[in-house]
Amino acid sequence: MFEPDPDCVVCVCHSVSEAEIVSAIRGGADSVDGIGDRCRAGTGCGSCVEALHELIDDFSVADHEKAVGH
């Protein structure tokens, strides 16, 4: 698994970085709406929604727990 890039802006509308989004996911956000509630990503034009889904798939807490056997 890769580490999120704090310099990579995923949501241009609200200037939200990949690292901020991953932090929201690791904090329990498991949907685009959940991410939007925590950091506003995905609440503007919507062009980043696909990337948000990919980050959820890559970094969700449930998937991490399955990977480490908890």
C-alpha positions, 0 to 999 in steps of 0.5 A, a space after each residue: 500500500 502506498 502512502 498518501 501524498 500531501 501535495 497531490 490535490 484530489 479535490 480542486 474545488 476545495 483544495 483537498 489533498 490526497 492525504 487529507 482524504 485518506 485521513 478522513 477515510 482512516 477516521 471512519 469515512 466509508 463513503 463519498 458523503 462521509 468524506 465530504 462531511 469531514 473535509 468537503 472533498 466531492 461536494 463541489 463539481 463532482 469531478 473527483 468522485 471517482 478518485 474518492 471511490 478509489 481511495 476508499 477502496 485502497 484505504 478503508 478501515 474495514 479493508 485494512 482490518 481484513 488485511 491484517 486479520 482483525 
